Amino acid sequence: MQELDPRKEKILGIIVDTYTRTGEPVGSKLIARLLDGSVSPATIRNDMAALFDLGLLEQPHTSAGRVPSHLGYRVYLDQLMEEEPLTPRQQQEIEALFNLRNPDPEQLLEDAAKALARFTHYAVVSTTLTKPTAAVKRIQLIPADQYTVVILLTATGGIIRSRVVRVGFRLTPKIVEFLQNFANGQLAGRSLNDITDGYVRSMSLSLGEEYSDIFDPILGALYELCRDCCGGQFYRSGTTNLLDYDELRQVANRLFRSIANGDALLGLLDREREGIQVVIGKENPRSEFADSTVIFSTYKIGEDNTGAIGLIGPVRMDYPRLIPHLEYFSKTLGRLLSDTLNEE
């Protein structure tokens, strides 16, 4: 794409800012007023026609005004946008969104998603990204009744998973102690990625034919818990906020399903990159996201783990305001999670 001259850059910036604020097409007369009459409407119309030919503007229906294309928003983000730095008061407002009374990592992630959804009025996803080096820390077996046990698995990075298992034998204290010691002896300290189906089968065989069939439901549950841990923790909130935006209503059902599917949504995230990532409209490979933007901010949890929190909303987001807000929010979340895990 050819480089824009300063006047065209200014006109594109005005159209993006105005359309983001009003949701209405922007005409040359309004731009001329915003430029204090320093450029004539005729010259502005010529520049708008050039921006249209470059694919940076679109003309909705028969309106005389123009709106930014998704490519226009990308050029704006990459070349023209000036972020609005957070004031100390705004930083305090973000910190006040967190429920510091509950230090549980899972609850903190869930609360963060809910708080950011209320704050921005967009849909929000909050997740931890499990490192390949994550390992099992400990396994606890807690009897619920004589034939039901709760398996609690804790992994490095503050990952906690639990599952209720019904067995076909009576759970005596000695059996529970034996199984817990056996599971920890085989799994504690081992990388989650190394706990494959084949490895769990070898654990079963090591019990001997007499016991392997009896204990298979518990071994199967342990394997599933390890697989769950590899996927990280995933929370979503504020999905119905998207119904407030006209351009998203027609695709709302498909959009809701994709947001509920953590793998589909996180497929948009480049896990190798740090910081803010913005995927605009048609840049998304999934058609249901073609009229929306996803903004992710990754953050550190201690030395070895990472997480990401993302906003989903219409393409006409207020990027200069939202990006620094999301960046500060994610850093605060990472710091609180790191402090919580250190306390453990």
PyMOL commands that set and color helices and strands:
alter all, ss='L'
color gray80, all
select helices_A, chain A and resi 6-22+28-34+41-53+70-80+88-95+105-120+173-187+192-194+197-206+209-230+239-244+246-249+252-260+262-266+281-283+287-289+319-343
alter helices_A, ss='H'
color red, helices_A
select strands_A, chain A and resi 57-58+67-68+123-129+136-145+148-155+159-166+234-237+276-280+292-301+305-314
alter strands_A, ss='S'
color yellow, strands_A
deselect
rebuild
show_as cartoon
